[in-house]
């Protein structure tokens, strides 16, 4: 084994490994940055570590000796005698495992300290913002609270007001972001705290205690409000900010109001929503949070609002119509601070606080390993959790199957984070079922795939200005690092073990309940198996999960989604879980909104369903398969009845394509791939612009219509002349093999014969042309016409071929006014007045259109 040379200058940080037999070994390191992605054991040898103690192994510690003494070298040689791995005084790896006798096991220690992670004490890593974003210094925190009574859907009365959009022309702007990066710009850099400089107060200045104007704010984590216009004393029009570096996607909203009045009825109208359908038409209410209620009564987010209406707006940007959401509200207190949101917020800081509690829990840290999967475009950490109980033998560890879960690829779908939180609460608990799951599975969990989008308050995109859930096949690692490293992690995982299930948690804005999108399996051996897990989940959560809303059709427009890509990589049970922003229409929760507790309970039921799915007793599994076959037969009968056809489902009825039976998932919150990320698209635009400028400089001056026609005529004659020359030299007949349409439609058959022949040139004329004869078009024309006339008279004595043109620039050769041409007038359009007349040579098939 090659030894590492000792560095010159100051002594490097060294690791001393103390064995039971009192021997020590040292290891030298040089600094290195692991960068994005997973590290390796070799990278571990290239990193410096400060002095600390290893809690796992009290015999291991870091120190900083000034040199290697001869005594230490002799001790190392004594311990390493008979061992090739320790033959060097400098160990090549500090991850080797040792037993109680100092012997080296043939495997590496798990690399727990390869990446930067949450500190056990002190402040969390602050979120990094794009440098264009202004961020207030206040820390926004909300308490969790479960409403004591069900929150029912809003029941329309029919008297809801459809507000007329006034706009800032007639209203007063009370809040507006100064600069919002939209389409055409792109992400360049980020920093903690966002934009440099003094953060201005964008809200209006109150004129006194009697001023009842609301003070708006959204420049905090996950906030999204671009402008507020006061159109009446208690009426405001709100404009949401689109996803950064785009001009699309307005759905998520989250903002703060202050200086409230208790007895007044306020009306808020969001004027630039983009989806034609919404759960607000089915009774969904917005969420409100009162700071005074939270502080005094421990009350958190609750559904509020009256006169709720979602309709098409009278305004638009000229390219796509806008839709508006309007509602009225009465605040519970005077001078209160309240928040409004589309759904229960779950920020990047909330996730970090949760992971910090897990990291500081000594029991959970034994079976939950937290890593940095990669860093986002803005430099925020994308966390990866590996959850499994330690195995007693390598064979037992290798036999474990894997389960991969992820959430928040769409940042505005915070319901995915609440389901993920419920799953983590259960799987990290000391429940017997949780322990059993950790014994038989390895869980790989990415709790927040798009931290940048969550931080800035986007609805769907990352800072690349693109929907990440359409780019799982990407090769652009630097543009889509979160997706690229997730796919790469799963690819490596598939090489190690079978992945039983993949599920990505999402939110849905147009359907109630919770349901799954899967992928139909074409292998007859596993026919309908991909539907067993969703059916089991519907039985375990009958008041929340709807199996009839599930869909398993794979569409071409969804090829870039995580669900389809993982399925094509070999994961049979690959799903997208869609959780509504509204509530349930099932069972005991019918017509009620979902709370965070409902979503977290679904995370528990996902774990319960996994146990049923993998139960060694296959009774439940086979029962579900039989139910699925019956449901499929009913669906096939229904489809044929709709088509007015009869079909006997006997024999190989299961050979019918499932994709033909199911409808598409067009009702899902889908978006087509937008192509390249914003910064690469900008580069492409600049290149195309330069290319156009370059072509414009080299472009020839524009020609008039007359010049173009003359050029075309000259080129045609030249081409005809050259072809005739080639034919004469080769000894071929000069007649055309296929008559032109002009000749076929001619009324004068004799003329057609003349026109169908190519004129020939005699030897003297060819020789004359070889002697630099001028190729003037008039000379060439006269020569060809004369030869054609002579040949016709020679073949048919007494026949005179008329070679006069329909239009001629030579007025002396014009036909008489009362003379009719031998071809149909409607075959060629007549030249418009004021345009130059064109010469036509019928015998050469040379004609032009005006």
Beta strands, then each sheet from edge to edge (+ up, - down):
strand 1: 14-18
strand 2: 24-28
strand 3: 60-63
strand 4: 96-98
strand 5: 104-108
strand 6: 128-130
strand 7: 172-176
strand 8: 190-192
strand 9: 215-217
strand 10: 227-232
strand 11: 235-239
strand 12: 254-258
strand 13: 266-273
strand 14: 286-290
strand 15: 302-304
strand 16: 306-316
strand 17: 321-329
strand 18: 338-341
strand 19: 368-375
strand 20: 381-387
strand 21: 401-407
strand 22: 441-446
strand 23: 499-508
strand 24: 514-517
strand 25: 573-580
strand 26: 583-584
strand 27: 592-593
sheet 1: 2+ 1- 3+
sheet 2: 4+ 5-
sheet 3: 6+ 8-
sheet 4: 7+ 10- 11+ 13+ 17- 16+
sheet 5: 9+ 12- 18+ 14- 15+
sheet 6: 19+ 20- 22+ 21+ 23+ 25+ 24-
sheet 7: 26+ 27-
end
